[in-house]
Amino acid sequence: MKKLLTIAALTASTFTAQAEVRINGFANLIGGITSSDESLYGYQDKISFSEESLFAIQVSGDINDKMTATGQIVARADNDYKAEFEWAYITYAANDNLSISAGRLRLPLFKYSASLDVGYSYHWVNAPKSVYDVPFNNIEGLRVDYSNYSGDWEYNLQFAAGNYYTETEEFSLEGEDVLAITAEAQNEGFKVRAVAGRNKSTFIVPALEPVFAGIEPFISAELLQDLRHKDSTGIFLGLGLEYDAYDWFISSEVTSIDSESSFLQEDIAYYVTAGMRLGKFTPSLTYEAKESDDTMKFADQVSQLPASLQGAIAVLGDVFADDEETLTLGLRYDMDTNVALKGDISKHSDNLNKSNDATLIRVGVNYVF
Amino acid sequence: MKIKTFSKNLTGIVIGCSISLFSLAEVVVIVHPSNDAALDEKAVQRIFLGKEKKFSNGKEVLPVNQVPSSGARSSFDTDTLGRSSTQIAAYWSKLVFTGKGIPPKELDNDAAVLAIVADNQNAIGYVDSASVSGAVKAISLN
């Protein structure tokens, strides 16, 4: 009788799905230092823990059988550990394969977009910035997730739509009509992923306004419209491949971001990473690069202008142009099933400005609960 | 000197690994005796990785895991799921923090898993082959 009661209690306490509130959290404490007089990702030649560290709590509760509410509060070191609701959404699970989420949520641009802040989920100290460092990651809108399998292939499809707005000291960026479609398929250790997205964005950089004001009287309204990044249609494309044989793995992503009417050039970014799993240790090597298209945009019109104007327009294009590469040697050590220690060393080269070259050493602790 | 300490540590790690390798238990998957679903390794993997929520007979599935410190857990993760426990944890951290899944509940030991599985028609778990009792149905995956 007593045994039966214990079983009943255990069953009840373990499987009450209704009204259950789950609290999970994660933390990344990352410190970095560059070699003398250099700067990379905000780090300088004095050790700092305030560039990439973060603490987060996620609370999710079941509203009913089909609906779940999720909120994620993140405190980032580079935002003075101010706690903000980065995600807040409600998910409706139509069936085992299809779910719809609405609210503020992560836009599935990259392979690691969803778990980008959860350092424990990947082997790097942080995801390769050349690819992952985009001005916005979250949208206010909805996302549809579909997953299923056919034979040995597992696949999932995601569709997302919404808006975003982001502002920093240097710029403001507003996006409307964001649409993204993602398809991912996996067979054993092989995984392939493709994404296509578009939006209409307005990008304002106060520091560049004098340049626009200076050229405005001398160029056609049409060219000004082309250069101004206002309600500009942007296209995002991405492809990812991975092979994971457990003892070793290799993985890569390549992305392209292009805006139709904008002074910004098309950016192509990619990384290739490979590593080995030796017991609790995962050493890895990552090469990443980002390059802006260096052919002049709207060349037909611009080339007819006087040299001084051409120069001013070239300045606009150059401000955000990139041509850089980074090689990172990293090590992950699994301390426990919820704690990982990491360290890496990166050699960064900026082919447009050699004074930005830098060597960075980082150490980190990832924790999940 | 440093090299010496390092290689000493390395030997320690290697020995540690081989000891845990020998102490790994042989585990069997168990379900309720009335459960007539067809289960192979792939199906069990999908269930324990949250990719499949129903048995082949259409009934809801309720996987129960064991705590990471149990011997059965590391054998199950390595042999059946084909990943180390930390990798499985990393996999779940991805799903949990994207609202895409909730990992199976973790029970303390074989006895707790046996009790749940014997009691619940939807449950599926795993225990050391030596612990299997007549109250549950053991599944051979091969």
Interface residues (C-beta under 8 A of the other chain):
Chain A: T6 I7 L10 T11 T14 F15 R22 N24 F26 Q58 S60 T68 T70 Q72 Y89 T91 D96 S101 R106 A114 S115 D117 V118 Y120 S121 Y122 D145 S147 Y149 D152 E154 Y246 R277 G279 K280 D334 D336 T337 N338 A340 V368
Chain B: I13 C17 K42 R46 K51 E52 K53 K54 L62 V64 P68 G82 R83 S84 S85 T86 Q87 I88 A89 A90 Y91 S93 K94 V96 F97 T98 G99 K100 I102 K105 L107 A112 A115 I116 A118 D119 N120
